[in-house]
Amino acid sequence: MAMRTKRQSNGVNGSVKANSTNGIAKRSASPPPPPENIFLFIPNLIGYSRIVLAIASLYYMPLHPRTCSLLYSISCLLDALDGAAARRFEQSTRFGAVLDMVTDRCTTSCLLVFLASAFPRWSIVFQGLISLDLASHYIHMYATLAMGGSSQSHKKIDESRPWVMRIYYSNANVLFTVCALNELFFIALYLLSFSSPLLMPSLIQPDGKMSSMQPGNPAAPSLIWTTPWSAGAMEMARANKMDSVVPWILLCASCVVMLFKQYINVVQMIEASKWLAEGDVEMRKKAGLPRRRNV
């Protein structure tokens, strides 16, 4: 009887220990965290706002130079904020890097397209700048992914590469300054298309007075807006009084940096092409190419 009671007590104690152990295991095994939504990361949300601002600036671009310049400039300045947010909140992603680059390329290209239409005599220059910008960054990004692997950032430049690329990508201050002044040059040129008779002789009427500020094809506001008191007509009236002094100062101050940025684009395209060619040589060597042919 005593033995049976002892066995029963041992069984009860064992079951209690098992249950307590299972309870601890259940409490310690917390549910896995939900998967992160990369699209809702703070830097990417800033990137989306840049796109909205850029589209709004394009809407105002033909007739509202002040509004367009303000929206476009804010979109460009947010380019520095999304990078800082990515580092601050540890939310650097490949999607964010691509989103940032694509936004930069598209906004600059759209502004250059407008300048090509405003200055048709120099359209081939703007077309060349668009082509150089797109080709340089595409080849650089593709070479980084193909040769450096999917985990390597396009901003990580090897020591063997030219110093101009290393200082451009490794120093955040240099990167921001060069990109900002490059955009400032084109914004200033855009404002001059509305205000400078030197660049836009069509702004001068036969009597010597300034005509409307529609670049390349002056037109009276009454031909575009049904009422002279509409917001668009009033904006054009204010544009007729736009002074070209400040845009000229901004243009001259940023001209050298803009040329330096184009030089970086050329060097980047050449270096990326060489990197891809080096990879092709290694790949062909591993494949036993070129094969020797018996003569």
ROFI-427253 format. One record per residue: residue number from 1; x, y, z negated of N, C-alpha, C in turn. Coordinates in Angstrom, 2 decimals, decimal comma, padded with zeros to 5 digits. Layout:
N
NODE   i   neast  nnorth     nup  caeast canorth    caup   ceast  cnorth     cup
NODE NUM       X       Y       Z       X       Y       Z       X       Y       Z
...
! end
This chain:
295
NODE   i   neast  nnorth     nup  caeast canorth    caup   ceast  cnorth     cup
NODE   1  000,85 -001,20  000,00  000,00  000,00  000,00  000,88  001,24  000,00
NODE   2  001,90  001,20 -000,86  002,83  002,33 -000,92  003,57  002,50  000,39
NODE   3  003,96  001,37  001,02  004,65  001,42  002,31  003,75  002,03  003,38
NODE   4  002,44  001,63  003,37  001,51  002,16  004,37  001,36  003,67  004,20
NODE   5  001,25  004,11  002,92  001,09  005,56  002,68  002,31  006,32  003,15
NODE   6  003,49  005,74  002,92  004,73  006,39  003,35  004,79  006,50  004,87
NODE   7  004,37  005,41  005,55  004,39  005,44  007,02  003,41  006,49  007,55
NODE   8  002,22  006,55  006,88  001,23  007,52  007,33  001,75  008,95  007,15
NODE   9  002,40  009,18  006,00  002,94  010,53  005,76  004,04  010,87  006,76
NODE  10  004,87  009,88  007,08  005,91  010,12  008,09  005,29  010,43  009,44
NODE  11  004,22  009,71  009,76  003,55  009,97  011,04  002,96  011,36  011,09
NODE  12  002,36  011,77  009,97  001,78  013,12  009,93  002,86  014,18  010,05
NODE  13  003,96  013,97  009,29  005,07  014,93  009,37  005,67  015,00  010,76
NODE  14  005,78  013,84  011,41  006,33  013,82  012,77  005,44  014,56  013,75
NODE  15  004,11  014,33  013,59  003,20  015,02  014,50  003,20  016,52  014,27
NODE  16  003,34  016,91  012,97  003,39  018,34  012,66  004,64  018,97  013,27
NODE  17  005,79  018,26  013,12  007,03  018,77  013,70  006,94  018,86  015,22
NODE  18  006,33  017,86  015,84  006,20  017,88  017,31  005,33  019,05  017,76
NODE  19  004,20  019,21  017,02  003,31  020,31  017,39  003,98  021,67  017,21
NODE  20  004,74  021,81  016,10  005,42  023,09  015,87  006,49  023,35  016,92
NODE  21  007,18  022,26  017,29  008,20  022,41  018,34  007,58  022,81  019,66
NODE  22  006,46  022,17  020,00  005,76  022,53  021,24  005,26  023,96  021,20
NODE  23  004,81  024,39  020,02  004,33  025,76  019,89  005,44  026,77  020,10
NODE  24  006,61  026,47  019,52  007,76  027,37  019,71  008,17  027,41  021,17
NODE  25  008,15  026,22  021,81  008,53  026,16  023,22  007,56  026,97  024,07
NODE  26  006,26  026,86  023,76  005,27  027,61  024,53  005,43  029,10  024,34
NODE  27  005,74  029,49  023,05  005,90  030,92  022,81  007,17  031,47  023,46
NODE  28  008,24  030,66  023,47  009,51  031,13  024,04  009,48  031,13  025,57
NODE  29  008,67  030,27  026,17  008,61  030,21  027,63  007,65  031,29  028,12
NODE  30  008,12  032,54  028,22  007,29  033,64  028,67  007,03  033,51  030,17
NODE  31  005,90  034,00  030,63  005,60  033,90  032,06  006,60  034,67  032,89
NODE  32  006,93  034,21  034,08  007,91  034,90  034,92  007,40  036,28  035,31
NODE  33  008,29  037,27  035,43  007,86  038,63  035,81  007,31  038,63  037,23
NODE  34  006,35  039,50  037,51  005,81  039,57  038,87  006,87  040,05  039,84
NODE  35  006,79  039,64  041,08  007,79  040,09  042,07  007,74  041,60  042,26
NODE  36  008,91  042,19  042,45  008,98  043,64  042,64  008,42  044,03  044,00
NODE  37  007,74  045,16  044,02  007,23  045,72  045,27  008,22  046,77  045,75
NODE  38  009,08  046,37  046,67  010,13  047,25  047,16  009,54  048,52  047,77
NODE  39  008,38  048,39  048,40  007,79  049,52  049,10  007,35  050,63  048,14
NODE  40  007,20  050,31  046,86  006,75  051,29  045,88  007,88  051,77  044,98
NODE  41  009,11  051,49  045,34  010,25  052,03  044,60  010,27  053,55  044,74
NODE  42  010,74  054,21  043,71  010,73  055,67  043,70  011,49  056,27  044,89
NODE  43  012,70  055,80  045,22  013,39  056,38  046,39  012,59  056,20  047,68
NODE  44  011,90  055,07  047,82  011,13  054,85  049,03  009,89  055,74  049,08
NODE  45  009,30  056,01  047,92  008,18  056,96  047,88  008,63  058,35  048,30
NODE  46  009,83  058,72  047,87  010,38  060,00  048,33  010,60  059,97  049,83
NODE  47  011,04  058,82  050,34  011,21  058,68  051,79  009,91  058,85  052,55
NODE  48  008,81  058,31  052,01  007,51  058,48  052,66  007,11  059,95  052,67
NODE  49  007,37  060,66  051,57  007,03  062,09  051,53  007,85  062,87  052,56
NODE  50  009,08  062,44  052,79  009,90  063,09  053,82  009,25  062,93  055,20
NODE  51  008,71  061,75  055,46  008,07  061,51  056,75  006,83  062,39  056,91
NODE  52  006,04  062,50  055,84  004,84  063,35  055,90  005,21  064,81  056,16
NODE  53  006,23  065,30  055,45  006,68  066,67  055,65  007,22  066,88  057,06
NODE  54  007,94  065,89  057,57  008,49  066,01  058,92  007,38  066,06  059,96
NODE  55  006,37  065,23  059,80  005,25  065,24  060,75  004,51  066,58  060,68
NODE  56  004,33  067,10  059,47  003,68  068,40  059,32  004,50  069,51  059,99
NODE  57  005,83  069,44  059,86  006,68  070,46  060,50  006,58  070,37  062,02
NODE  58  006,45  069,17  062,56  006,30  069,02  064,00  004,98  069,60  064,48
NODE  59  003,95  069,49  063,65  002,64  070,05  064,02  002,73  071,57  064,15
NODE  60  003,47  072,20  063,24  003,58  073,66  063,26  004,71  074,16  064,16
NODE  61  005,51  073,27  064,70  006,72  073,67  065,42  006,47  074,57  066,63
NODE  62  005,46  074,34  067,47  005,34  075,17  068,67  005,03  076,64  068,42
NODE  63  004,27  076,96  067,36  003,78  078,33  067,19  004,03  078,93  065,82
NODE  64  004,47  078,16  064,86  004,61  078,65  063,49  006,04  078,42  063,00
NODE  65  006,97  079,26  063,40  008,39  079,01  063,08  008,69  079,02  061,59
NODE  66  008,07  079,93  060,84  008,36  080,00  059,41  007,86  078,77  058,67
NODE  67  006,61  078,41  058,93  006,03  077,24  058,27  006,78  075,97  058,65
NODE  68  007,09  075,84  059,92  007,82  074,66  060,40  009,20  074,57  059,73
NODE  69  009,91  075,68  059,68  011,26  075,67  059,11  011,24  075,31  057,63
NODE  70  010,22  075,82  056,92  010,11  075,51  055,49  009,87  074,03  055,27
NODE  71  008,90  073,46  055,98  008,57  072,04  055,81  009,74  071,16  056,24
NODE  72  010,36  071,51  057,33  011,49  070,72  057,84  012,66  070,75  056,87
NODE  73  012,93  071,93  056,30  014,04  072,07  055,37  013,80  071,26  054,09
NODE  74  012,56  071,28  053,58  012,26  070,50  052,38  012,44  069,01  052,67
NODE  75  012,00  068,57  053,83  012,17  067,16  054,20  013,64  066,78  054,23
NODE  76  014,48  067,67  054,73  015,92  067,38  054,79  016,56  067,38  053,40
NODE  77  016,13  068,31  052,55  016,71  068,39  051,21  016,33  067,18  050,36
NODE  78  015,16  066,61  050,61  014,75  065,42  049,87  015,63  064,22  050,19
NODE  79  016,41  064,33  051,26  017,33  063,24  051,61  018,35  063,02  050,51
NODE  80  018,75  064,09  049,83  019,69  063,95  048,71  019,00  063,42  047,47
NODE  81  017,71  063,75  047,31  016,99  063,34  046,11  016,72  061,84  046,09
NODE  82  016,42  061,25  047,23  016,12  059,81  047,23  017,36  058,98  046,92
NODE  83  018,53  059,45  047,38  019,76  058,75  047,03  020,07  058,83  045,54
NODE  84  019,86  060,02  044,97  020,09  060,18  043,53  019,10  059,32  042,72
NODE  85  017,85  059,25  043,18  016,86  058,43  042,48  017,20  056,95  042,57
NODE  86  017,73  056,53  043,71  018,10  055,12  043,88  019,21  054,73  042,90
NODE  87  020,17  055,63  042,71  021,25  055,35  041,76  020,76  055,47  040,31
NODE  88  019,89  056,43  040,05  019,42  056,65  038,67  018,56  055,50  038,18
NODE  89  017,67  054,99  039,02  016,74  053,94  038,60  017,17  052,55  039,07
NODE  90  018,40  052,45  039,60  018,92  051,18  040,10  017,96  050,53  041,09
NODE  91  017,55  051,33  042,07  016,59  050,87  043,07  017,14  051,04  044,49
NODE  92  018,44  050,82  044,64  019,04  050,84  045,97  018,66  049,57  046,72
NODE  93  018,10  049,74  047,90  017,64  048,60  048,71  018,06  048,80  050,15
NODE  94  018,13  047,70  050,88  018,44  047,79  052,30  017,29  048,45  053,07
NODE  95  016,06  048,17  052,65  014,92  048,83  053,29  015,00  050,34  053,11
NODE  96  015,36  050,78  051,91  015,48  052,21  051,66  016,57  052,85  052,49
NODE  97  017,70  052,14  052,66  018,79  052,68  053,47  018,37  052,83  054,93
NODE  98  017,66  051,82  055,44  017,20  051,89  056,83  016,13  052,97  056,98
NODE  99  015,21  053,06  056,02  014,17  054,08  056,06  014,79  055,48  056,08
NODE 100  015,81  055,68  055,27  016,48  056,96  055,20  017,15  057,30  056,52
NODE 101  017,86  056,34  057,09  018,56  056,59  058,35  017,59  056,83  059,50
NODE 102  016,54  056,02  059,59  015,57  056,17  060,67  014,86  057,52  060,58
NODE 103  014,52  057,94  059,36  013,88  059,24  059,18  014,79  060,37  059,64
NODE 104  016,06  060,30  059,27  017,02  061,32  059,70  017,12  061,38  061,22
NODE 105  017,25  060,21  061,85  017,42  060,19  063,29  016,18  060,72  064,00
NODE 106  015,02  060,33  063,54  013,77  060,73  064,21  013,51  062,22  064,07
NODE 107  013,69  062,76  062,87  013,40  064,19  062,67  014,36  065,05  063,48
NODE 108  015,65  064,71  063,45  016,62  065,49  064,23  016,33  065,38  065,72
NODE 109  015,98  064,19  066,18  015,68  064,00  067,61  014,47  064,83  068,03
NODE 110  013,45  064,87  067,17  012,25  065,65  067,51  012,56  067,13  067,62
NODE 111  013,39  067,63  066,71  013,77  069,04  066,78  014,60  069,32  068,03
NODE 112  015,49  068,42  068,39  016,30  068,61  069,59  015,46  068,53  070,86
NODE 113  014,41  067,72  070,84  013,50  067,66  071,99  012,83  069,02  072,18
NODE 114  012,41  069,63  071,08  011,79  070,96  071,18  012,80  071,98  071,71
NODE 115  014,04  071,93  071,22  015,05  072,86  071,69  015,35  072,65  073,17
NODE 116  015,28  071,41  073,62  015,50  071,14  075,04  014,41  071,77  075,90
NODE 117  013,19  071,80  075,37  012,09  072,44  076,11  012,15  073,96  075,99
NODE 118  012,66  074,46  074,86  012,77  075,91  074,68  013,92  076,49  075,49
NODE 119  015,00  075,72  075,64  016,16  076,15  076,42  016,40  075,15  077,55
NODE 120  015,55  075,15  078,58  015,65  074,11  079,63  017,00  074,10  080,35
NODE 121  017,67  075,24  080,40  018,97  075,27  081,08  019,99  074,41  080,35
NODE 122  019,82  074,27  079,02  020,76  073,50  078,21  020,16  072,16  077,76
NODE 123  019,13  071,72  078,43  018,46  070,49  078,01  019,39  069,29  078,06
NODE 124  020,33  069,26  079,00  021,24  068,12  079,10  022,14  068,04  077,86
NODE 125  022,45  069,19  077,26  023,27  069,20  076,04  022,49  068,56  074,90
NODE 126  021,23  068,95  074,74  020,41  068,40  073,66  020,12  066,92  073,90
NODE 127  019,92  066,54  075,15  019,73  065,12  075,46  020,98  064,32  075,11
NODE 128  022,15  064,90  075,38  023,39  064,22  075,03  023,57  064,09  073,52
NODE 129  023,18  065,12  072,77  023,28  065,06  071,32  022,35  064,00  070,74
NODE 130  021,15  063,89  071,29  020,22  062,86  070,83  020,80  061,47  071,11
NODE 131  021,31  061,29  072,31  021,85  059,97  072,68  023,05  059,61  071,82
NODE 132  023,93  060,58  071,59  025,11  060,32  070,77  024,73  059,96  069,34
NODE 133  023,78  060,68  068,77  023,36  060,44  067,40  022,74  059,06  067,24
NODE 134  021,84  058,70  068,14  021,18  057,40  068,05  022,16  056,26  068,31
NODE 135  022,97  056,40  069,36  023,90  055,33  069,71  024,94  055,11  068,62
NODE 136  025,48  056,20  068,09  026,53  056,09  067,07  026,02  055,37  065,83
NODE 137  024,87  055,76  065,32  024,37  055,16  064,09  023,85  053,74  064,31
NODE 138  023,28  053,48  065,49  022,80  052,12  065,74  023,97  051,15  065,83
NODE 139  025,01  051,51  066,59  026,16  050,62  066,73  026,85  050,43  065,39
NODE 140  026,95  051,50  064,61  027,60  051,40  063,29  026,80  050,48  062,37
NODE 141  025,49  050,63  062,35  024,67  049,78  061,50  024,72  048,32  061,96
NODE 142  024,65  048,10  063,25  024,69  046,73  063,78  026,04  046,08  063,50
NODE 143  027,12  046,83  063,67  028,45  046,28  063,40  028,60  045,94  061,93
NODE 144  028,05  046,75  061,05  028,14  046,47  059,62  027,41  045,18  059,27
NODE 145  026,22  044,98  059,83  025,46  043,77  059,55  026,10  042,54  060,18
NODE 146  026,61  042,69  061,41  027,16  041,54  062,12  028,53  041,13  061,59
NODE 147  029,35  042,10  061,23  030,72  041,80  060,84  030,92  041,80  059,33
NODE 148  030,20  042,65  058,62  030,38  042,75  057,19  029,43  041,91  056,38
NODE 149  028,40  041,38  057,01  027,42  040,59  056,29  026,23  041,43  055,87
NODE 150  025,14  040,75  055,55  023,90  041,44  055,22  023,97  042,18  053,89
NODE 151  024,93  041,83  053,05  025,03  042,46  051,73  025,90  043,71  051,73
NODE 152  026,58  043,99  052,83  027,48  045,14  052,88  026,73  046,39  053,32
NODE 153  026,98  047,49  052,65  026,35  048,76  052,99  027,07  049,41  054,15
NODE 154  026,30  050,13  054,98  026,92  050,82  056,12  027,78  052,00  055,66
NODE 155  027,66  052,37  054,37  028,46  053,46  053,84  029,78  052,99  053,23
NODE 156  029,99  051,68  053,20  031,24  051,13  052,68  032,23  051,02  053,83
NODE 157  033,21  051,90  053,82  034,18  051,99  054,92  035,51  051,43  054,47
NODE 158  036,08  050,53  055,28  037,36  049,91  054,96  038,49  050,93  055,05
NODE 159  039,54  050,69  054,29  040,67  051,61  054,26  041,38  051,72  055,61
NODE 160  041,21  050,70  056,45  041,87  050,74  057,75  041,17  051,66  058,74
NODE 161  039,97  052,11  058,41  039,22  052,98  059,30  039,72  054,42  059,19
NODE 162  039,41  055,27  060,18  039,90  056,66  060,15  039,47  057,41  058,89
NODE 163  040,33  058,32  058,46  040,09  059,06  057,21  038,80  059,86  057,28
NODE 164  038,45  060,33  058,48  037,25  061,16  058,59  035,99  060,38  058,23
NODE 165  035,97  059,10  058,55  034,82  058,28  058,19  034,83  057,94  056,71
NODE 166  036,02  057,71  056,16  036,11  057,37  054,74  035,64  058,53  053,87
NODE 167  036,10  059,74  054,18  035,71  060,87  053,35  034,25  061,24  053,58
NODE 168  033,75  060,98  054,77  032,35  061,31  055,08  031,38  060,42  054,32
NODE 169  031,68  059,12  054,27  030,75  058,18  053,65  031,04  057,94  052,16
NODE 170  032,27  058,12  051,73  032,61  057,80  050,34  032,32  058,95  049,38
NODE 171  032,27  060,17  049,88  032,03  061,34  049,04  030,61  061,84  049,29
NODE 172  029,75  061,72  048,27  028,34  062,11  048,43  028,20  063,60  048,71
NODE 173  029,06  064,42  048,12  028,99  065,87  048,33  029,33  066,23  049,77
NODE 174  030,36  065,58  050,31  030,73  065,84  051,70  029,62  065,39  052,64
NODE 175  029,06  064,21  052,38  027,99  063,68  053,22  026,79  064,63  053,25
NODE 176  026,38  065,09  052,07  025,22  065,98  051,99  025,50  067,32  052,66
NODE 177  026,69  067,89  052,41  027,01  069,20  052,97  027,06  069,16  054,49
NODE 178  027,71  068,14  055,05  027,82  068,05  056,50  026,44  067,86  057,14
NODE 179  025,64  066,97  056,58  024,31  066,72  057,14  023,41  067,95  057,01
NODE 180  023,49  068,64  055,85  022,64  069,81  055,63  023,00  070,95  056,59
NODE 181  024,29  071,21  056,75  024,70  072,30  057,64  024,46  071,94  059,11
NODE 182  024,54  070,66  059,42  024,22  070,24  060,78  022,76  070,53  061,10
NODE 183  021,87  070,20  060,17  020,44  070,50  060,36  020,20  072,01  060,35
NODE 184  020,93  072,73  059,52  020,77  074,17  059,44  021,10  074,84  060,78
NODE 185  022,09  074,33  061,46  022,44  074,88  062,77  021,27  074,78  063,74
NODE 186  020,64  073,62  063,80  019,54  073,44  064,74  018,29  074,20  064,30
NODE 187  018,08  074,33  062,99  016,95  075,14  062,51  017,17  076,61  062,89
NODE 188  018,40  077,10  062,72  018,70  078,48  063,09  018,50  078,70  064,59
NODE 189  018,93  077,73  065,40  018,73  077,83  066,84  017,25  077,81  067,19
NODE 190  016,48  077,02  066,45  015,03  076,99  066,64  014,41  078,36  066,32
NODE 191  014,83  079,00  065,24  014,31  080,32  064,89  014,72  081,36  065,92
NODE 192  015,91  081,23  066,47  016,36  082,18  067,49  015,54  082,07  068,77
NODE 193  014,98  080,88  069,03  014,13  080,74  070,20  012,85  081,55  070,07
NODE 194  012,54  082,00  068,86  011,38  082,84  068,62  011,73  084,31  068,44
NODE 195  013,01  084,62  068,29  013,35  085,98  067,86  014,47  086,65  068,62
NODE 196  015,27  085,91  069,37  016,45  086,51  069,98  016,26  086,74  071,48
NODE 197  016,16  088,00  071,92  016,08  088,26  073,37  017,37  087,86  074,09
NODE 198  018,49  087,78  073,35  019,74  087,39  073,98  019,67  085,95  074,48
NODE 199  019,06  085,07  073,67  018,91  083,68  074,07  017,63  083,43  074,85
NODE 200  016,63  084,25  074,60  015,33  084,08  075,26  014,95  085,38  075,97
NODE 201  015,49  085,65  077,16  015,14  086,89  077,87  013,65  087,01  078,16
NODE 202  012,95  085,91  078,18  011,52  085,96  078,46  010,74  086,64  077,34
NODE 203  011,39  086,87  076,19  010,71  087,55  075,09  010,58  089,05  075,36
NODE 204  011,32  089,57  076,34  011,29  091,00  076,65  010,35  091,25  077,82
NODE 205  009,39  092,13  077,62  008,46  092,49  078,68  009,09  093,56  079,56
NODE 206  008,52  093,83  080,75  009,09  094,85  081,63  009,20  096,23  080,98
NODE 207  008,31  096,56  080,03  008,37  097,86  079,39  009,39  097,89  078,25
NODE 208  010,11  096,76  078,04  011,13  096,72  077,01  010,65  096,24  075,68
NODE 209  009,35  096,01  075,52  008,81  095,55  074,24  008,87  094,04  074,15
NODE 210  008,80  093,55  072,92  008,82  092,11  072,69  007,47  091,51  073,04
NODE 211  007,51  090,39  073,74  006,26  089,69  074,06  006,01  088,65  072,99
NODE 212  005,08  087,74  073,26  004,76  086,71  072,26  005,95  085,79  072,08
NODE 213  005,93  085,05  070,97  007,09  084,27  070,58  007,00  082,81  070,96
NODE 214  006,19  082,47  071,90  006,13  081,07  072,31  007,35  080,77  073,17
NODE 215  008,26  079,90  072,74  009,54  079,70  073,44  009,34  079,20  074,86
NODE 216  010,06  079,82  075,78  010,11  079,32  077,14  008,95  079,73  078,00
NODE 217  007,81  080,01  077,43  006,63  080,33  078,24  005,75  081,30  077,47
NODE 218  006,11  082,59  077,41  005,35  083,53  076,60  003,90  083,60  077,03
NODE 219  003,05  083,68  076,05  001,63  083,78  076,31  000,99  084,64  075,25
NODE 220  000,00  085,41  075,65 -000,70  086,26  074,69 -001,51  085,42  073,73
NODE 221 -001,59  085,82  072,46 -002,37  085,03  071,50 -003,82  084,86  071,90
NODE 222 -004,37  085,84  072,63 -005,77  085,74  073,02 -006,02  084,60  073,99
NODE 223 -004,96  084,16  074,68 -005,11  083,04  075,60 -005,08  081,70  074,88
NODE 224 -004,63  081,69  073,62 -004,51  080,45  072,86 -005,56  080,39  071,77
NODE 225 -005,79  081,51  071,09 -006,69  081,53  069,94 -007,95  082,32  070,31
NODE 226 -009,08  081,83  069,93 -010,36  082,46  070,29 -010,56  083,79  069,59
NODE 227 -010,01  083,97  068,43 -010,17  085,22  067,68 -008,81  085,72  067,24
NODE 228 -008,59  087,04  067,34 -007,29  087,59  066,92 -007,08  087,53  065,42
NODE 229 -008,14  087,18  064,65 -008,02  087,12  063,20 -007,83  085,68  062,71
NODE 230 -007,65  084,74  063,61 -007,42  083,36  063,20 -006,04  083,22  062,59
NODE 231 -005,84  082,14  061,84 -004,55  081,94  061,18 -003,42  081,81  062,19
NODE 232 -003,70  081,11  063,31 -002,66  080,93  064,32 -002,27  082,23  064,98
NODE 233 -003,29  083,09  065,31 -002,99  084,36  065,96 -002,24  085,29  065,02
NODE 234 -002,58  085,27  063,74 -001,88  086,12  062,78 -000,44  085,65  062,59
NODE 235 -000,24  084,34  062,63  001,12  083,81  062,50  001,96  084,24  063,69
NODE 236  001,37  084,20  064,89  002,10  084,65  066,07  002,38  086,14  066,02
NODE 237  001,44  086,91  065,47  001,68  088,34  065,33  002,84  088,62  064,38
NODE 238  002,95  087,84  063,31  004,07  088,00  062,40  005,37  087,55  063,07
NODE 239  005,27  086,50  063,90  006,46  086,01  064,59  007,01  087,05  065,55
NODE 240  006,15  087,89  066,11  006,60  088,93  067,02  007,51  089,93  066,32
NODE 241  007,42  090,00  065,00  008,25  090,93  064,24  009,42  090,22  063,56
NODE 242  009,67  088,98  063,92  010,75  088,22  063,30  012,10  088,81  063,69
NODE 243  012,94  088,99  062,70  014,27  089,53  062,93  015,23  088,38  063,21
NODE 244  016,15  088,58  064,12  017,07  087,51  064,50  018,40  087,57  063,76
NODE 245  018,57  088,54  062,83  019,85  088,69  062,15  020,17  087,48  061,29
NODE 246  019,22  087,09  060,43  019,46  085,96  059,53  019,69  084,66  060,30
NODE 247  018,85  084,33  061,31  019,15  083,11  062,08  020,52  083,13  062,74
NODE 248  020,97  084,29  063,22  022,29  084,37  063,82  023,38  084,10  062,78
NODE 249  023,21  084,63  061,58  024,19  084,39  060,51  024,24  082,90  060,16
NODE 250  023,06  082,29  060,03  023,02  080,86  059,71  023,63  080,02  060,83
NODE 251  023,38  080,41  062,06  023,93  079,68  063,21  025,45  079,73  063,21
NODE 252  026,01  080,92  063,02  027,47  081,07  063,04  028,11  080,36  061,85
NODE 253  027,45  080,41  060,69  028,02  079,80  059,48  028,06  078,28  059,57
NODE 254  027,13  077,70  060,30  027,04  076,23  060,37  027,57  075,64  061,67
NODE 255  028,04  076,49  062,57  028,45  076,00  063,89  029,62  075,02  063,80
NODE 256  030,65  075,36  063,03  031,84  074,51  062,93  031,48  073,16  062,33
NODE 257  030,64  073,16  061,30  030,26  071,90  060,66  029,44  071,04  061,61
NODE 258  028,59  071,68  062,41  027,81  070,92  063,39  028,74  070,21  064,39
NODE 259  029,75  070,92  064,86  030,71  070,30  065,78  031,47  069,18  065,09
NODE 260  031,81  069,38  063,82  032,49  068,33  063,06  031,62  067,09  062,93
NODE 261  030,32  067,30  062,74  029,39  066,16  062,64  029,35  065,39  063,96
NODE 262  029,38  066,08  065,08  029,38  065,38  066,36  030,69  064,62  066,57
NODE 263  031,78  065,18  066,07  033,06  064,47  066,14  033,00  063,19  065,32
NODE 264  032,38  063,25  064,14  032,22  062,05  063,32  031,38  061,02  064,06
NODE 265  030,34  061,46  064,73  029,50  060,52  065,50  030,31  059,80  066,57
NODE 266  031,19  060,55  067,26  032,01  059,93  068,31  032,97  058,91  067,70
NODE 267  033,66  059,31  066,62  034,60  058,40  065,96  033,87  057,17  065,43
NODE 268  032,70  057,37  064,85  031,93  056,25  064,30  031,53  055,27  065,39
NODE 269  031,12  055,78  066,53  030,72  054,90  067,64  031,92  054,12  068,18
NODE 270  033,07  054,78  068,32  034,26  054,11  068,83  034,72  053,03  067,86
NODE 271  034,79  053,36  066,56  035,26  052,41  065,57  034,32  051,21  065,44
NODE 272  033,02  051,45  065,50  032,07  050,35  065,43  032,19  049,44  066,65
NODE 273  032,42  050,04  067,81  032,61  049,25  069,03  033,87  048,39  068,93
NODE 274  034,95  048,97  068,40  036,18  048,19  068,21  035,96  047,05  067,23
NODE 275  035,20  047,30  066,17  034,93  046,27  065,16  034,16  045,11  065,76
NODE 276  033,18  045,44  066,58  032,42  044,37  067,26  033,30  043,60  068,23
NODE 277  034,19  044,32  068,94  035,08  043,65  069,89  036,04  042,71  069,16
NODE 278  036,54  043,12  067,99  037,41  042,24  067,20  036,66  040,97  066,80
NODE 279  035,41  041,12  066,42  034,61  039,95  066,09  034,39  039,04  067,28
NODE 280  034,19  039,65  068,46  034,02  038,84  069,67  035,28  038,04  070,00
NODE 281  036,44  038,65  069,80  037,70  037,95  070,07  037,85  036,75  069,15
NODE 282  037,58  036,94  067,86  037,67  035,84  066,91  036,66  034,74  067,22
NODE 283  035,46  035,12  067,59  034,43  034,14  067,90  034,80  033,32  069,13
NODE 284  035,34  034,00  070,15  035,74  033,28  071,36  036,94  032,38  071,09
NODE 285  037,83  032,80  070,21  038,99  031,98  069,88  038,55  030,69  069,17
NODE 286  037,59  030,82  068,25  037,09  029,64  067,55  036,37  028,69  068,49
NODE 287  035,74  029,25  069,51  035,02  028,43  070,48  035,94  027,85  071,56
NODE 288  037,25  028,15  071,48  038,20  027,64  072,46  038,14  028,35  073,78
NODE 289  037,74  029,60  073,77  037,63  030,39  075,00  038,77  031,41  075,05
NODE 290  039,27  031,72  076,23  038,87  031,15  077,53  039,50  029,77  077,75
NODE 291  038,76  028,90  078,39  039,27  027,55  078,65  040,29  027,59  079,79
NODE 292  041,34  026,80  079,62  042,35  026,70  080,65  041,86  025,82  081,79
NODE 293  042,00  026,32  082,95  041,55  025,57  084,13  042,77  024,96  084,82
NODE 294  042,61  023,68  085,18  043,68  023,00  085,89  043,73  023,49  087,34
NODE 295  044,93  023,94  087,72  045,10  024,44  089,08  045,41  023,30  090,01
! end
